[in-house]
Amino acid sequence: MMISLFDQFMSPKLLGLSLIYIALMVPLIFFPNSIPRWTNNRILTTQTWLINRFVSQLLTPLNIGGHKWALLFTALMLYLISMNLLGLLPYSFTPTTQLSMNLGFAVPLWLATVIVGMLNQPTASLGHLLPEGTPTLLIPILVIIETISLFIRPLALGVRLTANLTAGHLLIQLISTAVYVMLSMMPMMALLISTVLVMLTLLEIAVAMIQAYVFILLLSLYLQENI
């Protein structure tokens, strides 16, 4: 029976229970927590240093009002990175390959940044819809275009994360299938393709981390426009 390449993106079930819930809860284990001891171990020290570096880079362009979003952005980035990396393990499932889930992250957070802008500085927020010095005849057209681009932002956030992870998983499956098929017929060629597979896996590890960072970075830029 021919198996579709996209079957790997279907949520597996065990005893009638969808395992996506387990995949969503496992990354919480990797969140740093306070430990009642004088000194931390190397893992916690490295993790704390990386989080501090990320927060400092993320909040540098934001004013004081945007610093209250630091905890939310940091927790979400750690959560996305954990899910993306765990999804690269064999016999695992990547929830972030589901567009509905990514939109569930993107739409509320984008909407929160828009609401914050409308409450704090409504004139400046609405001013983004019409660039300064626009000719009178182009005002209705530009307002429509800018409004459409504003509402496309959460869709772009979700589609970007979904598409990049889905493409990487499909490439890994295609190349690994080719290695398995060619192993008995052309062992040297299979070995060469295995090298490509290892390099692609390393690339996907980098993509998994970069895409989580880009997701949060774009949210912080949207927040920067509204505070």
C-alpha positions as CSV (number, residue, x, y, z in Angstrom):
1,M,0.0,0.0,0.0
2,M,1.4,3.4,-1.0
3,I,1.8,5.7,1.9
4,S,1.4,9.5,1.4
5,L,4.4,11.7,2.2
6,F,2.1,13.9,4.2
7,D,0.9,11.1,6.5
8,Q,3.8,12.0,8.9
9,F,2.0,15.3,9.6
10,M,-1.2,13.6,10.8
11,S,-1.6,13.5,14.6
12,P,-1.0,9.9,15.7
13,K,-3.5,8.2,18.1
14,L,-3.0,5.6,20.8
15,L,-6.0,4.0,22.4
16,G,-8.2,6.6,20.8
17,L,-6.2,9.5,22.4
18,S,-4.5,12.0,20.1
19,L,-0.8,12.1,20.9
20,I,-0.6,15.7,20.0
21,Y,-1.5,16.6,23.6
22,I,1.6,14.7,24.8
23,A,3.7,16.5,22.2
24,L,2.4,19.8,23.4
25,M,3.2,19.0,27.1
26,V,6.6,17.4,26.8
27,P,8.5,20.7,26.0
28,L,7.4,22.1,29.4
29,I,9.9,19.7,31.0
30,F,12.7,21.7,29.5
31,F,11.6,25.1,31.0
32,P,14.1,26.4,33.5
33,N,12.8,26.4,37.1
34,S,14.2,27.7,40.4
35,I,16.2,25.1,42.4
36,P,16.9,25.6,46.1
37,R,20.7,25.4,46.0
38,W,23.6,27.9,46.1
39,T,24.9,27.2,42.7
40,N,23.4,25.9,39.5
41,N,24.8,23.2,37.3
42,R,26.3,23.9,33.8
43,I,23.1,23.2,31.9
44,L,21.1,25.6,33.9
45,T,23.9,28.2,33.8
46,T,24.1,28.0,30.0
47,Q,20.3,28.0,29.7
48,T,20.1,31.1,31.8
49,W,22.9,32.9,29.9
50,L,21.2,32.1,26.5
51,I,17.8,33.4,27.8
52,N,19.4,36.6,29.1
53,R,21.1,37.2,25.8
54,F,17.9,36.6,23.9
55,V,15.9,39.0,26.1
56,S,18.5,41.7,25.9
57,Q,18.5,41.4,22.1
58,L,14.8,41.3,21.8
59,L,14.0,44.3,24.1
60,T,16.8,46.6,23.0
61,P,14.6,48.4,20.3
62,L,11.5,48.5,22.6
63,N,10.7,51.1,25.2
64,I,10.0,50.5,28.8
65,G,6.3,49.8,28.1
66,G,7.2,46.8,25.9
67,H,9.5,45.2,28.5
68,K,6.4,43.6,30.2
69,W,6.1,41.3,27.2
70,A,9.6,39.8,27.9
71,L,8.3,36.8,29.9
72,L,5.6,35.9,27.3
73,F,8.0,36.2,24.3
74,T,10.8,34.2,26.1
75,A,8.5,31.4,27.2
76,L,6.9,31.2,23.8
77,M,10.3,31.0,22.0
78,L,11.5,28.3,24.3
79,Y,8.3,26.4,23.8
80,L,8.5,26.6,20.0
81,I,12.2,25.7,19.9
82,S,11.5,22.6,22.1
83,M,8.7,21.4,19.9
84,N,10.6,22.0,16.7
85,L,13.7,20.1,17.9
86,L,11.8,17.3,19.5
87,G,9.9,16.9,16.2
88,L,13.2,15.9,14.5
89,L,13.5,12.8,16.7
90,P,12.5,9.5,15.1
91,Y,8.9,8.3,15.8
92,S,7.9,11.8,17.1
93,F,5.3,14.3,16.1
94,T,5.9,18.0,15.4
95,P,2.8,20.1,16.4
96,T,4.2,23.2,14.8
97,T,3.7,21.6,11.3
98,Q,0.0,22.2,11.9
99,L,-1.1,25.5,10.4
100,S,-4.1,25.7,12.8
101,M,-1.8,25.5,15.8
102,N,0.6,28.2,14.5
103,L,-2.3,30.5,13.7
104,G,-3.5,29.9,17.2
105,F,-0.3,31.4,18.5
106,A,0.0,34.1,15.8
107,V,-3.5,35.6,15.7
108,P,-4.1,36.3,19.4
109,L,-0.6,37.8,19.9
110,W,-0.9,39.9,16.8
111,L,-4.3,41.1,17.8
112,A,-3.0,41.9,21.3
113,T,-0.3,44.2,19.8
114,V,-2.9,45.9,17.6
115,I,-5.2,46.5,20.6
116,V,-2.3,47.8,22.7
117,G,-1.6,50.3,19.9
118,M,-5.2,51.4,19.6
119,L,-5.5,52.0,23.3
120,N,-2.2,53.7,23.9
121,Q,-1.7,55.8,20.7
122,P,-4.7,55.4,18.3
123,T,-3.6,58.3,16.1
124,A,-0.1,56.9,15.5
125,S,-1.5,53.3,15.0
126,L,-4.0,54.5,12.4
127,G,-1.3,56.7,10.8
128,H,0.5,53.5,9.7
129,L,-2.3,52.9,7.2
130,L,-1.5,56.1,5.3
131,P,2.1,57.2,4.7
132,E,2.9,60.9,5.0
133,G,2.8,62.9,1.8
134,T,0.5,60.5,-0.1
135,P,-1.3,62.1,-3.1
136,T,-5.0,62.6,-2.6
137,L,-6.0,60.3,-5.4
138,L,-4.0,57.4,-3.9
139,I,-5.3,57.8,-0.4
140,P,-8.3,55.3,-0.7
141,I,-6.1,52.7,-2.5
142,L,-3.3,52.9,0.0
143,V,-5.6,52.6,2.9
144,I,-7.1,49.5,1.5
145,I,-3.6,48.0,0.7
146,E,-2.2,48.8,4.1
147,T,-5.3,47.4,5.8
148,I,-5.0,44.1,3.9
149,S,-1.3,43.9,4.7
150,L,-2.1,44.5,8.4
151,F,-4.5,41.6,8.5
152,I,-2.2,39.3,6.5
153,R,0.5,39.6,9.2
154,P,-0.8,36.8,11.5
155,L,-1.4,34.5,8.4
156,A,2.2,35.1,7.3
157,L,3.5,34.3,10.7
158,G,1.7,31.0,10.8
159,V,2.4,30.0,7.2
160,R,6.1,30.8,7.4
161,L,6.6,28.6,10.4
162,T,4.5,25.8,9.0
163,A,6.0,25.9,5.5
164,N,9.6,25.9,6.7
165,L,9.2,22.9,9.1
166,T,7.0,21.0,6.6
167,A,9.5,21.4,3.8
168,G,12.4,20.2,5.9
169,H,10.6,17.1,7.2
170,L,9.6,16.2,3.6
171,L,13.1,16.5,2.4
172,I,14.4,14.4,5.2
173,Q,11.8,11.7,4.5
174,L,12.5,11.7,0.7
175,I,16.3,11.5,1.1
176,S,16.1,8.8,3.9
177,T,13.7,6.8,1.7
178,A,16.2,7.0,-1.2
179,V,19.0,5.8,1.0
180,Y,17.0,2.9,2.2
181,V,16.1,1.9,-1.4
182,M,19.6,2.3,-2.8
183,L,21.4,0.6,0.1
184,S,21.2,-2.9,-1.4
185,M,21.6,-1.8,-5.1
186,M,24.3,0.9,-4.9
187,P,25.9,1.0,-1.5
188,M,28.4,3.7,-2.4
189,M,25.8,6.0,-3.7
190,A,23.7,5.3,-0.6
191,L,26.7,6.3,1.6
192,L,27.1,9.5,-0.4
193,I,23.4,10.4,0.0
194,S,23.6,9.5,3.7
195,T,26.2,12.3,4.0
196,V,23.8,14.7,2.5
197,L,21.1,13.5,4.9
198,V,23.3,14.2,7.9
199,M,24.1,17.7,6.6
200,L,20.4,18.3,5.9
201,T,19.5,17.1,9.5
202,L,22.0,19.6,10.9
203,L,20.5,22.3,8.7
204,E,17.0,21.4,10.0
205,I,18.2,21.8,13.6
206,A,19.3,25.3,12.7
207,V,16.1,26.0,10.9
208,A,14.0,24.8,13.9
209,M,15.7,27.3,16.2
210,I,15.9,30.2,13.6
211,Q,12.2,29.9,12.8
212,A,11.2,30.1,16.4
213,Y,13.4,33.2,16.8
214,V,12.0,34.8,13.7
215,F,8.4,34.2,14.9
216,I,9.1,36.0,18.2
217,L,11.2,38.7,16.5
218,L,8.4,39.6,14.1
219,L,5.9,39.8,17.0
220,S,8.3,42.1,18.8
221,L,8.5,44.3,15.7
222,Y,4.7,44.5,15.5
223,L,4.7,45.4,19.1
224,Q,7.3,48.1,18.5
225,E,5.0,49.8,16.0
226,N,2.2,50.1,18.5
227,I,3.9,51.2,21.7
